[in-house]
């Protein structure tokens, strides 16, 4: 099989694949966060809490209604996205035009409420969620073994990222969204319902977070704090890629996942801090981020 720097190739490839799976989680989460910031200019600190709600939604559908993974993958993001849209319409919209710190404080308060409610209802211990029968087992690639479910996570995350990028960059709806954020009064004058578009944008971003939560449920134990540490990493990824840059967030998230995986092989103690070292270097050399530019979405 061979060795690289004294380590078996299989071990290195296994960590790269694990990092790629984590990078896919980061990619979809950061995509939703970049979408909300890029089009609404809202620093959504509650993104990790909605990720947790997506995972809990899948678990609740399975436990209380007996509904399987595939139904949850469709229903949970729609329900959580609708909740997010309702939050934007009733509370967050009232802060439009004010200092962004008010939106940050409001969404932080929502995090405390959601995580506290889930902790009271279900405790702090993780709830297991089964891998669907169709995705159990492994692929034997010769140099490494890849669980089928992790391969599915990579495929599903990449499809979600590609679909969202196409929606925003290549469709009339995406053009209206960008126009509504850049020139709201002019867009409204052309008969476009700008407030409804912005609510839709927030709901889609939250739905992406919930979709990621459902993908993560069979891998991570479903618990009230599962999104807390992820949201810090995702914020760092959005900063590195360029605040509001959709393509930058996707590419950066995948790259950071692989770098994190390789760091665990060669110097595991630094695996939790390497992303922040990268962020510091990027901010020094390119303050707008790797893909950030004026007016970029």
C-alpha positions as CSV (number, residue, x, y, z in Angstrom):
1,X,0.0,0.0,0.0
2,X,2.9,2.3,0.6
3,X,3.6,5.1,3.1
4,X,3.7,8.9,3.0
5,X,5.9,10.6,5.7
6,X,6.1,7.3,7.5
7,X,2.3,6.8,7.7
8,X,0.2,4.3,5.7
9,X,-1.5,5.7,2.7
10,X,-4.8,4.2,3.9
11,X,-4.7,6.1,7.1
12,X,-4.0,9.4,5.3
13,X,-6.8,8.8,2.8
14,X,-9.2,7.8,5.5
15,X,-8.6,11.1,7.3
16,X,-8.9,13.0,4.1
17,X,-12.2,11.4,3.4
18,X,-13.4,12.1,7.0
19,X,-12.3,15.7,6.5
20,X,-14.2,15.9,3.3
21,X,-17.4,14.7,5.0
22,X,-16.9,17.3,7.7
23,X,-16.2,19.8,4.9
24,X,-19.5,18.9,3.2
25,X,-21.3,19.7,6.5
26,X,-19.4,23.0,6.7
27,X,-20.2,23.8,3.1
28,X,-24.0,23.5,3.3
29,X,-24.0,25.3,6.6
30,X,-21.7,28.1,5.5
31,X,-23.7,28.3,2.2
32,X,-26.9,29.1,4.1
33,X,-25.1,31.6,6.3
34,X,-23.4,33.3,3.3
35,X,-26.8,33.4,1.6
36,X,-28.4,35.2,4.5
37,X,-25.6,37.6,5.0
38,X,-24.9,38.3,1.3
39,X,-28.5,39.0,0.5
40,X,-30.0,40.3,3.8
41,X,-26.9,41.6,5.5
42,X,-27.9,39.7,8.7
43,X,-25.3,38.1,10.9
44,X,-27.4,35.0,11.8
45,X,-25.9,33.6,15.0
46,X,-28.9,31.2,15.3
47,X,-27.7,29.1,12.3
48,X,-26.3,26.4,14.5
49,X,-29.5,26.2,16.5
50,X,-31.5,25.7,13.3
51,X,-29.0,22.9,12.3
52,X,-29.8,21.3,15.7
53,X,-33.6,21.7,15.0
54,X,-33.2,19.9,11.7
55,X,-31.5,16.9,13.4
56,X,-34.1,16.9,16.2
57,X,-36.9,17.2,13.6
58,X,-35.6,14.0,11.9
59,X,-35.3,12.2,15.2
60,X,-38.8,13.3,16.3
61,X,-40.4,12.2,13.0
62,X,-38.7,8.8,13.5
63,X,-39.6,8.3,17.2
64,X,-43.1,9.7,17.4
65,X,-44.5,9.2,13.9
66,X,-42.4,6.3,12.7
67,X,-41.3,8.2,9.5
68,X,-38.0,7.3,8.0
69,X,-34.9,9.1,6.9
70,X,-36.0,10.0,3.4
71,X,-39.2,11.6,4.5
72,X,-37.3,13.5,7.2
73,X,-34.8,14.7,4.6
74,X,-37.7,16.5,2.8
75,X,-40.0,17.4,5.7
76,X,-37.6,18.7,8.4
77,X,-35.9,21.3,6.2
78,X,-39.3,22.6,5.0
79,X,-40.8,22.8,8.5
80,X,-37.6,24.4,10.0
81,X,-37.3,26.7,7.0
82,X,-40.9,27.8,7.5
83,X,-40.2,28.5,11.2
84,X,-37.1,30.6,10.2
85,X,-39.2,32.5,7.7
86,X,-41.8,33.2,10.4
87,X,-39.0,34.4,12.7
88,X,-37.7,36.8,10.1
89,X,-41.2,38.1,9.3
90,X,-42.3,38.7,12.8
91,X,-39.1,39.8,14.7
92,X,-36.0,40.1,12.6
93,X,-37.6,42.4,10.0
94,X,-38.3,45.0,12.7
95,X,-34.5,45.5,13.0
96,X,-34.0,46.2,9.3
97,X,-31.9,49.3,8.8
98,X,-30.6,49.3,12.4
99,X,-27.0,48.5,13.5
100,X,-26.3,44.8,12.7
101,X,-25.4,44.2,16.3
102,X,-29.2,44.2,17.2
103,X,-29.8,41.3,14.7
104,X,-26.8,39.5,16.2
105,X,-28.2,39.9,19.7
106,X,-31.7,38.8,18.7
107,X,-30.4,35.7,16.9
108,X,-28.1,34.9,19.9
109,X,-31.2,35.1,22.2
110,X,-33.0,32.7,19.9
111,X,-30.0,30.3,20.2
112,X,-30.3,30.3,24.0
113,X,-34.1,29.8,23.8
114,X,-33.9,26.8,21.3
115,X,-31.0,25.0,23.0
116,X,-32.5,25.6,26.4
117,X,-35.9,24.2,25.4
118,X,-34.3,21.1,23.8
119,X,-32.1,20.6,26.9
120,X,-35.1,20.8,29.3
121,X,-37.2,18.4,27.1
122,X,-34.5,15.8,26.1
123,X,-31.5,16.4,28.4
124,X,-27.9,16.6,27.3
125,X,-27.2,13.0,26.4
126,X,-27.2,12.3,22.7
127,X,-30.1,10.5,21.0
128,X,-29.1,7.9,18.4
129,X,-30.6,8.1,14.9
130,X,-30.3,5.0,12.6
131,X,-28.7,5.0,9.2
132,X,-31.3,4.2,6.6
133,X,-31.1,0.5,5.5
134,X,-30.3,1.5,1.9
135,X,-27.2,3.3,2.9
136,X,-25.7,0.8,5.4
137,X,-22.5,-1.0,4.6
138,X,-19.2,0.1,3.1
139,X,-17.4,0.5,-0.2
140,X,-14.0,-1.3,-0.3
141,X,-11.8,0.9,-2.3
142,X,-8.7,-1.2,-1.8
143,X,-6.6,1.4,0.0
144,X,-9.4,2.3,2.3
145,X,-12.9,1.5,3.3
146,X,-15.6,4.2,2.8
147,X,-19.0,3.9,4.6
148,X,-21.8,4.1,2.1
149,X,-23.6,6.7,4.2
150,X,-20.6,9.0,4.3
151,X,-20.4,8.8,0.5
152,X,-24.1,9.7,0.3
153,X,-23.4,12.8,2.6
154,X,-20.7,14.0,0.2
155,X,-23.0,13.6,-2.9
156,X,-26.1,15.1,-1.2
157,X,-24.1,18.1,0.1
158,X,-22.5,18.8,-3.3
159,X,-25.8,18.6,-5.0
160,X,-27.4,21.0,-2.4
161,X,-24.5,23.5,-2.9
162,X,-24.6,23.3,-6.7
163,X,-28.4,23.7,-6.7
164,X,-28.3,26.7,-4.4
165,X,-25.5,28.4,-6.5
166,X,-27.5,27.8,-9.7
167,X,-30.7,29.2,-8.1
168,X,-29.0,32.4,-7.0
169,X,-26.7,33.0,-9.9
170,X,-28.5,31.6,-12.9
171,X,-32.2,32.0,-12.4
172,X,-34.7,35.0,-12.6
173,X,-35.6,34.4,-9.0
174,X,-31.9,34.8,-8.0
175,X,-31.7,38.0,-10.1
176,X,-34.7,39.4,-8.3
177,X,-33.2,38.5,-4.9
178,X,-30.0,40.3,-5.7
179,X,-31.9,43.3,-7.1
180,X,-34.1,43.4,-4.0
181,X,-31.1,43.7,-1.7
182,X,-29.1,46.1,-3.8
183,X,-31.9,48.4,-5.0
184,X,-35.0,47.6,-2.9
185,X,-37.0,50.8,-3.7
186,X,-36.4,50.4,-7.4
187,X,-37.2,46.7,-7.4
188,X,-40.4,47.4,-5.5
189,X,-41.4,50.0,-8.1
190,X,-41.2,47.3,-10.8
191,X,-43.9,45.3,-8.9
192,X,-41.7,42.9,-7.0
193,X,-42.7,42.1,-3.5
194,X,-39.4,42.8,-1.8
195,X,-40.3,41.9,1.8
196,X,-41.6,38.5,0.7
197,X,-38.5,37.8,-1.3
198,X,-36.3,38.6,1.7
199,X,-38.4,36.3,3.9
200,X,-38.0,33.6,1.3
201,X,-34.3,34.0,1.2
202,X,-34.0,33.7,5.0
203,X,-36.2,30.7,5.0
204,X,-34.1,29.0,2.3
205,X,-30.9,29.7,4.3
206,X,-32.4,28.2,7.4
207,X,-33.8,25.2,5.4
208,X,-30.2,24.5,4.3
209,X,-29.0,24.5,7.9
210,X,-31.8,22.0,8.8
211,X,-31.0,19.9,5.8
212,X,-27.4,19.6,7.1
213,X,-28.8,18.6,10.5
214,X,-30.7,15.7,9.0
215,X,-27.6,14.6,7.1
216,X,-25.6,14.7,10.3
217,X,-28.1,13.0,12.5
218,X,-27.0,9.4,11.7
219,X,-23.3,10.3,12.2
220,X,-23.6,12.6,15.3
221,X,-25.7,11.9,18.3
222,X,-28.6,14.2,18.2
223,X,-28.3,16.6,21.2
224,X,-29.1,20.1,22.1
225,X,-25.6,21.5,21.8
226,X,-24.6,19.8,18.5
227,X,-24.7,23.0,16.5
228,X,-22.9,25.3,19.0
229,X,-19.3,24.4,18.1
230,X,-20.1,24.1,14.4
231,X,-21.5,27.7,14.1
232,X,-18.1,29.1,15.2
233,X,-16.3,27.1,12.5
234,X,-18.9,28.1,9.9
235,X,-18.5,31.8,10.7
236,X,-14.7,31.4,10.3
237,X,-15.3,29.7,6.9
238,X,-17.6,32.5,5.7
239,X,-15.0,35.1,6.7
240,X,-12.2,33.2,5.0
241,X,-14.2,32.7,1.8
242,X,-15.4,36.3,1.8
243,X,-18.5,37.5,3.6
244,X,-21.5,36.9,1.4
245,X,-19.6,35.0,-1.3
246,X,-21.6,31.8,-2.0
247,X,-18.9,30.1,-4.2
248,X,-16.2,31.2,-1.8
249,X,-18.0,29.6,1.1
250,X,-18.4,26.3,-0.7
251,X,-14.8,26.0,-1.9
252,X,-13.4,27.2,1.5
253,X,-15.5,24.8,3.5
254,X,-14.4,21.8,1.5
255,X,-10.8,22.9,1.6
256,X,-10.9,23.5,5.4
257,X,-12.4,20.1,5.9
258,X,-9.6,18.4,4.1
259,X,-6.9,20.5,5.9
260,X,-8.5,19.7,9.2
261,X,-8.4,16.0,8.4
262,X,-4.8,16.1,7.4
263,X,-3.9,18.1,10.5
264,X,-5.4,15.3,12.6
265,X,-3.0,12.8,11.0
266,X,0.2,14.9,11.4
267,X,-0.5,17.0,14.5
268,X,-3.8,16.2,16.0
269,X,-3.5,18.8,18.8
270,X,-3.8,21.6,16.2
271,X,-6.8,20.2,14.4
272,X,-9.3,22.3,16.4
273,X,-7.3,25.6,15.9
274,X,-5.9,25.3,12.4
275,X,-9.0,26.9,10.8
276,X,-8.5,30.0,13.0
277,X,-4.9,30.2,12.1
278,X,-5.9,30.1,8.4
279,X,-8.5,32.8,9.1
280,X,-6.0,35.1,10.8
281,X,-3.5,34.7,7.8
282,X,-6.2,35.4,5.3
283,X,-7.5,38.5,7.1
284,X,-3.9,39.8,7.2
285,X,-3.2,39.2,3.5
286,X,-6.7,39.7,2.1
287,X,-9.1,41.4,4.5
288,X,-12.2,40.8,2.2
289,X,-11.5,37.0,2.1
290,X,-10.2,34.8,-0.6
291,X,-13.2,35.3,-2.9
292,X,-14.6,38.5,-1.5
293,X,-15.1,41.5,-3.6
294,X,-17.2,44.6,-3.6
295,X,-20.8,43.8,-4.3
296,X,-20.2,40.0,-4.4
297,X,-23.0,37.8,-3.4
